Amino acid sequence: MKKIISVSMAIVMLLQVCIFAFAHFNAPALTKAEWDTLYNSLKDDNTLPMLCVGADETEVGLCWHADKETAVAQVRVADNADMNGAETFTGEKTDAENDEQVVCRVTVTGLKENSTYYYQWYSDNGWSKSCKYETKSFGDHKALVIGDIQIGGQTESTEVQSMNGYTWNSVLAEALSKNPDASFMLSAGDNTSTGQTAAEWQTLLMPEALRSLPLALAIGNHDKKGMMYNYYTNMPNEYFGKYFEGLDRDFWFRYGDVLYLVFDACSPSAADHMAMAKEAVEANPDAKWRIGVMHQALFGPGYSALDPETMILLNAVFSPIFDSFDVDLVLTGHSHLQGRSHFIWESSVVGKAESGKTYTDPRGTVYLNTNAICDQGSFSGSAQYMAYSFYDNDVTTYTTLEFEGDTLKIETKRGDNSELLDSLTLKKTKDFKDNGILQKLHRFVYKFVEFLGIVYQKIDNVVVAIRGGHF
């Protein structure tokens, strides 16, 4: 009996270790009353920091607003909450969108895998409270994917922003409770609604989990309605290109064996998008996987198939890039509908990608479109290129990308109870290789697209100016 009890206790202890081994995020599922208390205590401030992905897994970035007269662009990092023996990292101060503050940006380097750190940023009240950040594996890893957080509801109403923030916090709490091993989060754009107010970004950054979850935020058309994205982010390897204007920029980063290419799809500058992809790929020839991120729903569900700007103009700009560089997966948003394509090559289906199945060394790219956090879509219908669609416009969703060895497992789940909606596993046994003549032909033909992109950009600037912003 003693042996049975001992074994039983050992099993219980082991299960506890397994359950809590990754319980790293402070991401409580708040009641509406608890959220309202948090929101009201923070809504009049404008100094919450954003924790951003670094150029690789050994780095993270921070970005925050501080009083112009007292700001110090410094972050200190230690292996203990008392901050004994802390190392100080110094960054830069740049102009803010207002006359009273500056933007502080600092990059923390030299992080080690599976380690616990505590950090502080220099706030208006001196050093902030210490926040815990725990790195995960630098090889196999999991990324959390969401889209169209869209804080604000295209209004400056604090009531609407608070409700959006509550929904946002609830999805985060659910996703992180089921995925405590997530290394960072990818957003497919439209992080805010009007793109013009500090209050939207303050609400976006209110969930406590974001002090320990690095973000990689693509630019969406709603972000592009203003310039606020420029003052609240610190993305790595930002590429401002030769023809980009205003808020335009792409960026890329590397994590383990994965190269992430994040595009500003609101800019039609094909030459700059191609140049950024080329720069990133050539700097990471040993990456096993290539993941693209852009806002507009290329090969997405719903009305995306009927949108000429997406399926003709943006298809002409981006499909050759994804084909030319053998991108495995592209994450998109914009349509506010969850869906996933079959394998696409040269704008055509070249293979099935059925839910629940595993495919080894498939040809073509899978396009996965994310649902919205705060404004789900309502358009039904599908296209032949769709492998999976989800049209329940009352349900939020999130997706995880889990890289393990030579496999990538893609899972999409409900944002309220993590019920599995769709899954796909890709297995890769071959390295990327130069397709020689075919790639050179792609690049040669693409020169014409680059020229047309410059022309379209000039026309688009006029249209945006007339209608008062991106839509």
N, C-alpha and C positions, 0 to 999 in steps of 0.2 A: 504494500500500500504506500509506504514511504517513497519507493522508487517511482510509482505511478504519479504521486503528488509532485515529486521533484521534477519529473519530466513535464508534467502539465504546467508547472510554474515556469519552467524554462521556455516552453512554447509560448506562453503568454508574454513573457519578457521579450522574446524574439519578435513577436508580433508588434509589441509596443515600439520596439526599436525601428521596425520596418515602417510603421505608421507615422512615427514622429521624426524619422531620420531627415525628412525633407520639409518639416513644418517650419519653414523659414520666414513666411510672410505674415506681417501684421495686417490682415485683411478681413476685419470683422464684417459680418453681414448685419449692418445697422438697421434698426427699425426706422420708420419715417421720422418719428419724433427725435431719435438720436441723431439722424442725419441733419434735421433742421437745426438742432443745437450746434452741431459742428459747422454747418454752413453759415449760420448767423455770426458765429465767432470769428470766421475767416473772410467773409465776403467783402469787407471794407478794406482789406489789406491787398498788397500786390507784391509780395516778396517770397512766395513759396518757390522752392527750387525744383528744377526738373533734372532728374537723373537720366543721362543719355548713354547709349551704347558708345563704346570707344572704337578706335580704328581696328582693334582686334580684341581678343578675349582678356588680355592683360590690362585693359584700360577701361575707364568709364569717364564720362564728362558730366559737369554740372553747369547749370545756367540759372541765374536768379537776378532779380532787381534789388537795388540798394540805394539808399540816399546818396545823392551826388557828393555831398560834403564829407561824408564819413565812410564811403564805400572802400572796401579792401577786397580785391579779387584773390582770395586765398581759401584753400580747403586744407584741413589737416586730417590725417588718417592714422589710426592706431589699431592694435589688436586687442584692446580692452576698452570698456565703456568709460573708464576714468580718464582715458586719453593720455595715459602715461607713456612717454617715449614717442609721442606722435610725430609723424613726418609731415612737413608743410609743403603744399604745392601751390605755386603762384601762377595766375593766368593773366587775363587782360580785361580792361574796362572799356566799353564802347558806349556811344550815345544810346539812350533809351528813346521811346516814343513820346516821352514827356520831358519837361525841363527840370523836374525835381529829382529824377533818378538817373542811374546809369545801369547798364547790363554787365554783370560779371560772368565771365566764362573761365572755367578751370578744367584741365584734364588731369586725372589721376592715373599714374602709370605704375608698372612693376607689380601688378596684382598676381597672386598665385592661386592655382585652382583649389577648389574645395576648402576654402579658407574663410574665416569670419573676420570682418573688419568693422570698425566704427569710424564714422566721419562727422565732421562739423564744417559748416561754411560760415564765413564772417558776415553776420547779418547786421541790421541796423542797431541791434542791442548787444553787439559783440558776438562772441562765438555762440552759435546755435546749440541746441540740445544735441547730444550725440545720437546718430542714427546707425542702425545695424545694416550692413550689406554683406551678404554671403555669396561668394563665388561658387559656381558649380564646376562640373567637369569641363576641361578645356578641349576635350575630344568629342565624345558623344554628348549631345545636348538636346534640349527641347526649347522651342520658341513658341510663344503665344501670339496668335494673330487675331486682330479685330479690324473693324472698318467703320468709318462714318460715325465717330463718337458724337460729333456735331452738337457740342454744347452750345445752347443759346436759342435754338428754335427760331432763328432769324428775327429775334427781338431782343431788346435789352431788359426785358422783364426779369426781375430777380426771382419771381415765383416760377417762371418757366426754367430758368437756369438751375434753380434749386432742384426741381423735379428731374431735369436731365442729369444733374450730378448724382442724385439718389439712384437713378437707373444705372448709371455708369459704375458707381461704387458697388451696386448689387451684382452686376455681371463680373466685375473684378473679383469680388469676394467668392463667388461661386467657382470661377475658373481657377483661381489660385488655391482654393481649398482642395480641389481635385488634382491640381498640377503644381504642387509645391516645388517641383524640380525644374520649373521654367527658368531659363537663364535671362530672357529679356522678352519684350513685347514689340511686335511689328504692327504699325497702323498703315492702312492703305489710303489714308488721306481724309479730308474733311474732318479734321480734329475739332474745329470750332464751326460756328454757323455763319456769323457775319464777317469774321476775319478782321474785325475792327476794334474790339474792346478788350481791355485788360481783364475785365470781369469774367469773360469766357475762359481765358487761360487760368485764372485763379481757381475757378470752379473745376476745370479739368484736372488740376493738380491737387485737389483737396484730399482724395483718398490716401490714407496713410501708407498703403502698400506701395505707392509710387516713390517713397523714399528708399525702397530697396529693390525696385524692379526697373532696370534701365529701359528706356524707350527709343524706338527708331521710327520717326514719324514722316511719312511721305506727305507731299503737299497736294491738297485737293482743291477743287474749284471754289469751294466756300472759304477755305483758307486764303485763297487768292483774291477775295473781295477787298482785302486790306493788306497791310504790311506787318501785322502783329507777329506772324510766324517768325519773322526776321529777328524779333527781340526776345523770344522765349525759348529758343532751341539752341543746342550745341552739338550738331551732328558731325560725324567724322568725315574726313576726305571730301568736303564739299567741293563740287565742281561747278564753277560759275561760267565756264565756257567762253566762246568767242562771240556768240550772238544772243545769249541769254540777256534778258532785261528785267529790271525791277527785282521782284521777289524770286525770279527764276533761279533754280539750282537743282542739280542731282547730287547724290552722294553714294558712297559705297563703304562697306566694312567686311571684315573677315572674322569668322568665329569657327574655330576648329577646322574642319575640312570643307567649310561652306563659305562661298563668296556671295554676299548679298548686294544686289544692284538696285538702288532706289531712284526712280525717275520722277521728275516733275512733268507729268503727262499733260498739264495745262499749257505747257510751252511746246509749240510745234517745231522748235529748232532741231531738226533731224541731225544736223551736223554735230551739234553739241552732245546729243544723246548717244550717238554712235561713238564719238570721241571719248566720252566718259566710260562707256562699256569697254572700249578697246584698252584704255588706260588701266582699268581695274583688272581685266582678264590677264593682261600682260604682266601685271605686278603680282599675280597669283596663279602662275601656271600649274601649280600642284594641287589646287583646290579640286576636291572630288565632285562637289555639287555647285550649281549656279542657280540662285533664286532671284527672280526679278520682282520688284514691287512698283506698282503705279496705281493711280487713282481710277481713271476711267475703265469701265467694265468691258475690256476687250474680250470677245468670245464669252460674254457673261449672259446671265438669264434675263428674261423679261424683255423690256423695251430696248435693251442694248442691241439686239439683232436688227432693230428697225431704225437705229440712230445713225444717220449717214456720217456725222462727224466722227463717231467712234469706229464704225465698221469700214469706213472708206479712208478718211484722213489719218486717224490714229493707227489704223491697221497698216497703212502704207509706211508710217514712220517707225512703228515698233516691231511689227512681225519680222522684218528682215534682220533686226538686231537680235531678237531672240533666236531666230533660225541660224543666223551666222555664228553665234557664240554658243549654240547648243544649250540654251537655258532649259533647265529641267522643269521648273515650276514658276508661274507668274501669279502673284497675288494682287487682286484688284478690289474695287469697291464701287461707289458712285450710284449704282442702280438700287441700292437698299434691298437687295434680294440675295439670298444665299444660293450658290450654284457652282457646278464644276464641269469642266469640259472633258471630252475625250482627248486623245493625243492629237495635237494640231501641228502641221508642218506646211509652210507656204499657204497658210489660210485655209487648209483643207484637213479633214479628219483622216489620219493615216493609221489609226488603230483605236480599238475600244479601250476604255478605262472604266470598267464596271466596278461599282461599289463593293467593297469587301474582298477584292482580289489583289493578287501580287503580280507585278509585271517586271521582268528582268530585262535590262538594257533596252527599254522601249525607244522607238524613234518618235521625235516630236516633243512638244511642250504641253503640259497640263496647265490650264488657266482656272484658278479658283477665285470666285467672287464672294466677298464677305457681306453679310447682312449688316444693317445699321444698328447702332446701340440705342439711339434715341428717336429714330424715325423710320420704322420698318416699311418696306415697300408693299405695294398692293397690286401690282400688275401680274397677271397670270399669263401662261403660255410659254412655249419653249422653242428652241431651235434644234436642228439636227446635230449640231456640234455639242449639245449639252448631254453630259452623262448623268447628272444629278441636279435637281432643282428643289427648292424648299420655299413654298409660297404662303406660309402662315405668318401674316403680317402683325400678329400680336406677340410673337416670340422672338427674343434676342438669341444670337448664336455666337460661338467663338470657335476657332480652329487651333489645333496644335500641330506643329511639325516636330517629329521626334527622329533625330538622326542617331543611328546605332550601327557601328561597323559600316557595312556596305548597303544598308537599307535606310529608306526614308518612309516613315509611317505618317500619313496625313489623316487626321481625324477631325470631324466637325461635330459639335455638340450643342445642345440647347444651353442658353445662357442662364436659365433659371434652375435646372435640375441636372444638367450635364448628360442628358440622355443622348446616346450616340445616334447621329443622323446619317452620317456618311463616312466612309473610310476608304483609303487607297494606299497600297504599299508599293514603293518603287525600289528595285534592287539594282545596284550598279556594280558590274564586274570589270568594266573597261574604263580606261582613262580617256579624257578628252583628246581628240587628235585633230590636227589641221586637215580639213577636207580639200585642201589644195585648190584646184581649178574652180570648184563649186563655190568656195568661199570668196575667191578673188572675183568671180562673176557677180556674186551677191553685192560685194563692196563697189564694184564698178557701176552696176545698175543703180545702186543706192545714191550715187553722186547726183543723179537727176532728182531723186527724192529730197536730198539736202537742199538743192536749189529751190525746189517748189516749197520746201518748208520755210525758207527765208521769206519768200513772197507771201506765203500764207500768214506768217508771223506779223508782217507789216499790215496786212488787211485786218487781222485779228485785233491788233492794237487799236485800230480805228473803231472797230465794232465795239470793243470793250469800253472805249472812251465814250462812245455815243450812249450805250445802255447803262453806263455807270458801274461796271464791274463784271466779273465772271459769273456765269450762271450754270 
